[in-house]
Amino acid sequence: MGHEPVSGGGKVVVGILTGILLAWAMTALSGCSGMGVQPWERDILARPGMQVDPDPVVTALDEHIYFSKEGSTGGLGTAGGGCGCN
C-alpha cells in the first residue's frame, strides 16, 4: 500500500550534481588557458605609451608643481608647505 521509497535515489542526484559541477569547473578553468602575452605582442606592450607612467620625470615635476601650488601634499609621501621649499 502506498509507494515504496526508491533506495539509491539520492546517489543518482549526487552523481548528476557532481557531473554538472565537474563540467562547469573544466569549462571555467579552460577559459583562462589562453591568457598571456605572445612573443609577437611584447613589442606593442613595451612601447612608452603603454606604460603606467610613460614619462616619470614629467610626472614628478607636475606633481611637485601641483602640491606646491595647492599648499598640501595630498598623500604623495613628501613633506612641505605651499611655499614650494621642501
N, C-alpha and C positions, 0 to 999 in steps of 0.2 A: 504494500500500500504506500502510495506516495512515490516520490522519486528518491532513488538511492544516490548519495554523493559519489561523484566520479573520483576515484583515487588517482593522484598524479596530475590533476588538472593544474595545480599551482606550479608544477615543474615546467609545464608547457609554456605558461605565461612568462616565467622567469627566463626560459630559454629564448623566447621571442624578444623580450626586452634586452637581453644580453646581446643578441644578434643585431638589434637596431642600434644599441649603444656602440658596439664594435664597428659597425658600418659608418656611423656618424664620426667616430674618432679617427678612423682611417681617412675619411674624406677631409676632415678638418686639418689633420696633420699633413696630408699630401698637398694642401693648398699653400703651405709655407716652403715647400721643397724647391721652388723655382726662384726664391728670393735671393738676391745677391747681385753684385756688380760683375758684369762680364769684362774681360780684359779690354775689349774694344770700346767699352763705355767709360773706362777710367780717365781717358784724356779729357772728356767733356766735364766730368765731375771735378777734375783737378784745376780747372780754369779759375782765375781770381774772382770772377763774378759769381761763382757757385759757392764761395767760401762764406761762412757765417759772418765774418768780419773781413771784407775784401781788402781794406787798407787800414791796418791797425794804427798807423801814425796819425792819419787824418781823424780817425775816430777818437783817439786820445786827445788831440788838440781841440776837437769840437766839444768833448766832454769837459775839458778844462775851462774853456770859454763859457760853457753853459753854467757850470756850478760857480764860476767866479762872478758872473753877472747875476745869477739867481740869489746868491748870498747863503746858500746851503749846499751841503754835499750831496744830498739826495741818495744816500746809500752807495756811493761809488767807492767807499773804502778809504777815502783820503780826508785829512783834516784841513780846515781852512775856513776863512770867512769870505765876505763879499768883496774884500779889497783885492783879491787875486794873489796875495802873498801867502805861500804855504810854508 
